């Protein structure tokens, strides 16, 4: 069954291909505390840094990656212990600090093993329902709003949580214990698909009244609430965004730091250009597209491919931006940026002449000049892609 949040063109279900190498979790960060003391959570890395265990029976908590949510085929495993019946899951579009931010705007996929009613939240006893659920969390949502997937009038501020969809196969059942729950996520601004152990649980597109700019961008994060000893890991992604001009790593050359997960700030759009991918990295399908938003409009730009990253993935100054790719640079195509700052190319596998097993890196380089610019060009963030047969 396919569930959509508003009428839209059908989305083709792509074949589920092999995974890429597991990702090191040692740079991920823990946060939480809405449902209890801010210290009442503990994410403990396991040997090898590819798995983590949340050990505390307490607060809502997130383990936030340095990985963009829109990461091609994003795979991971969650395993719940034999005891307790509380929440496990993950977040998409989560920015560091969102657990307590009034500007939070992310999707939460949560799973409860048993229905539970009780407690004394601000609006009286509440029901935490069994099942796999997709929720939109906005603002600094109250604890009970997150756990019950609801926007309660009796809580303070413009915040809350809104249930969007139930899992097609697991929306009314609890998760099994001591079992590897293998997820595959394909997430982009205009679509979300989530498979669980091979079954398509969620296939949704954004309601334009709730998400006028599409689903939120941001990082991927693991999630838990009052469920100790749940194990998370085996993370892999076929596409990863990197090398951002937000000033957190390499400073932009013209004092023009951009927004999160973007290139250096541009002369028209101060947040900077953002490069992302849609489709799969299957060479046979050849349906990976590169898309850009917020580049300088009505100008020329080109998509480029490289074999390596610059400065360990942190980039080096070039023009108004950061050059993030290097080694065997190949031009994939020159385009004209549209008046709204968007552009894109299709069929990247064919244009790039890639082979299965190769990792290639991509960036968008565009004209960007006005009276305050220190150069006449700028660049987006970069992304890497692991190519499959």
N, C-alpha and C positions, 0 to 999 in steps of 0.2 A: 504494500500500500504506500502511496505517496501523499504526504500531507503538506499543503501549502498554506501560507498565512495570508496570501491574497492571490488572485488569478495572475498567472504569468506563463511565459513560454515554458514548455516542459524541459527538464534538464536531463541530458543523457547520463545514464549510469555507466561510468567507466569501469573497465576491468580492474580488479585488485591485483596489483603486481607485487614483486618482491620488495622487501624493505632494504634501506640503506644502513650504514653503520650506526651503532648505538651512540647516543650523545652523552657526553660527560656532564653531570649535573652539579659539579662542584662550584660553578659560578651562579647557581640559582639562589634565590633569597626567600626567606620565610617571613610571613607577616600574618596578623590576625588579631583576635581578642575581642570582637564585637559581642560575642556571647559569654564572655567571661574575662578574667584578668588578662592583660596583654601578654603576659608571660606563660599562659596556660596552653602552650602548644610547643612541640619540639619535633622538628624534622631531622632525622639522623641518617646521614649518608652511609651507605653500605660499602663494603670492599669493592674496589673497582670504579666507584663513583657513577655507576649506571642505574642504581636503585636507591630509593630513600624510604624510610619508615617513619610515619607520624605516630609518636609513642604516647601522647597525652589524651586523656578522656576529658576534653574540656571545650575550648573555644572553637568557633568557626575559624578556619585557618587556610592559608594558601601558600603553595610553594611555587614561586614565580620564576619563570625561565627568562633567559636572554634570547629566546626564540620567538619569532613572530608567529601569531596564530595562523596566518595564511601561508602555510609552509608546504604547499603541494600535498603529497600524501604524508600525513602526520600520524605516526603509529606509536602506541604505548600500551602498557599492561598495568592493571590494578588488581590486587589480590586482597580480599578481606579475610580477617581471622575468623576462627570458629565462634567466638563469643561477641556479644553486643549486636545492635541492630540499627546503628545510626548512619550518618551520611558519608558517602564517598563520591568522588566525581572530579570534574575539571572545569576550568574557566577559559573562555576565548575572548580576546580583545581586552584583557586585563592589564592595566598599567600598574607598575610598582606604586604602592601607597593607596590603591583603590579600596582596600579593606576599611579605610577610615576617611575617604575623600568625599566631599560634597559633589565632586565632578565625576564620580565613578559612572561608567557606562560599559557594561560587559554582559556576555552571555554565560550562564552557569548551567552545566549539565550535572545534575545531582541524582543520587540513587539512595533510597531508604529501603532497608530490609523488611521492616514491619511498621505498620501504622501505629502512631503514638499520640495520645491526647493527654494534656496535663500542663502543669507549670502555671506560672503567674506572670505572663507577659503583659505589656501595657494595656491590652484590650481583653484581658481575662484568659482562661484556658484556650489553647489552640491545638489544631490537629496537624501533625506532620504525616503526610500520606505516604503509603507504600508506593514504590515504583520509580522508574527512570523518567526524569522530567527535564525539560528545557525551559529556562527562565531568563528573562531580561532583568538585570539588577541595575538600578539607576540611583545616583546620589548616595549619601551615607545611609544605606538601608539599615533598619533596626534588625536585631538578631531574629526576632520572630518572623519578620517579613521574609528574610532569606530562607529560614527553615520551613516556612509554610507556603512559599512562592506566592506572596500576596502583598498588595499595597494597602496598608491599613490607615484609615483616616485618623485614628487615635494616636498615631506616632507623629513625631515632629518633622517639619520641613518637607521640601519637595523631593522625596526619596521613596524608595520601596522596591518591590519585586513583582513582576507580572509573569504568570505562567503562560508560555507560548505553545507548548506541545507536549504530549506524552509519547514515550517510545512506542513504536508500532508493535513490537513484540514484547517489550518488558515494562510498558507503562503502568501495568497493574499488578506486577509481581516484584518480590524482593530479590536482591542479589544473592547468588549462591556464595557460600563461604568456602575458603580454602580452594578456590578455583581461579585460574588465570582468566581475567576478563580482558580480552584483546580488542582494543579500539583502533579504528581507522577513521580519521577525520579529514574531510576536504572542506575548507572554509575560505570564502572570499566575500567581498562586499555584497554580492548579489545572490549568494547561495550558501547553504550549509548542508552537508551530508555527513552522517555519523553511522558507521557500521560497528556492531558488537558481535564478535565471534562469527563474522561472515554475514550476519543479518543486518539489513538496512533499517536502522531504528528511526532516524530523523532525515527528512528530505524537505527542507523548508527554504523559502525565500523571504526577504524582509517586507513587512508591512510598511509602505511609504509614509504613513501617518506617524508611526512610531520610530521608524528609522529612515528619515528623509535622505540621509547621505549613505545609506546602506548599513550593513552590519558593522559594529565597531571594530576598528583596527586595534592593534596592541599585542600584548604578549600572550603566550599560553601559560597556564598555571594548573597545578594539581590542587584539589580541594578536599577538605575533610571537616567534619563537625562531630565532635563527641564520639569519634570512632577510633579508638587506639589500635595500634599495631597493624593498621592497613599498610600494605606495601605497594609502592608505585615505581615504575621504571620501564626499562627496555624502550626508551624513546628514540625514534628515528624520524627523519624528515627528508623528503626528496628535494625540497626547495627551502633555503634558509635566507632570510634577509640579514644584511650586516652592513657595517661601515656607515654609521649615521652622523649627520652634521648637526647634532643637537648640543654639541659642546661638552658632552659627557666623557668623550675620549680624545679625539683629535680636534683642536680648535679650528674653526673655519677661518680662511685666510683674510677675510675682509671684515672681521668682527660681525659676521652675518650668520650666527648660529640659527639653525632652523628648528622645527618641531620634532617630536619624538618619531623615530623610525622613518626619517626623511633625509634628503640631502641638505646642504647648506641653504640658508634663506635666499630666495630669489628676489628680483627687483619688482615683480608684480605680485607674487604670492610669498609673503614673508615666511610662511612655514617651510618653504622649500619643496622641491619636486619629490614625489614618492613613486618608486618603482615596485610593482608587484607582478606576480604571475598567476595565470589561470590555466586550467587544463592539467594534463599529466605529463610526466617526463618519459613516457613510452615513445621510443623512436618509431615503432611501427604505426602508432596512432598519429604522430606528428601534429598534436593538437595543443601544444604548449604555446600560450600567447604571453607577450610582455606588454604590460599596460602602465601608463604614467598618468598621474594627476598633478595639477598645480605647477606645471612648467610654464615658462613665459609664453603667453599666447602669440599666435601669428608669427612664429619664428621657426627656423629650421633646427632640427636635432637629429642625432643618430644613435641607434642602439648598437652597442659594442659587446663583444664576447672576448674573454681572456682565459688563459689556462691557470693563472695563479692570482693571488690577492697581493695587494701592496701593503707593506708595513704590518705584516701579521694580521691583515684584515682591518686595520685602523685607518688606512688611507694616507695619502700625502697631498699637500696643497697643489691645486691646479686651477688657474683662473679664479673664479669666485667660489669654487667648491673643493671637493676632495676626490682625487682619483683613487679608486679602490681596487681596480683590476690590473693585471699585467701579464706578460708572457704570451707571445703569439696572439696579440690582439687582432681581432677580425671584425670588420664592419658588417653588420647584418642588414642595415637599411637606413636610408635617410628619409625623414618624414617631416611634415609640416604640423606643428602643434596647433590644435584647434583653438578658437576664441575662448573656450572655457578652460584651457590649460591641459587638455587631455590629448593623448595619442597612443598608438600601439602598433604592434606587428604580430602576425600569426605564423605558425609553422616554424618555430625556432629550431627544431631538430634538423630540418632540411636546410635552413639557411646557414646553420652553424657547422654542418658536416660532422656531427658528433657520432661517437661510437658508444655502444653499451659498456657501462662500467666507468666511463669518464665523468669527472666533475668539471664543469665549466662555470665561469663567473660572468655576470652581466651587469651593465650600467647604461644609463641614458645621459648623453652629453648634448647640451643645447646652448643656443645663443641666449645671452642674458646680460643686458647692458642698459644703464641709464646714467644720469649725471653723477650718481653717487657710487657707481660700481668701480671696483679696482681692476676689473678685467672685462672681457666681452663674452665669457662663457661660464657655464655652471654645470653641475652634475647632480644626478639623483643619488639616493642610497644605492647599494649594490645588492645582488642576490647570487647565491650559488645553487646549482642544480646538479643532482646526481642522475645520470641518464641510464634508463633501463631499456631492455630489448623492445 
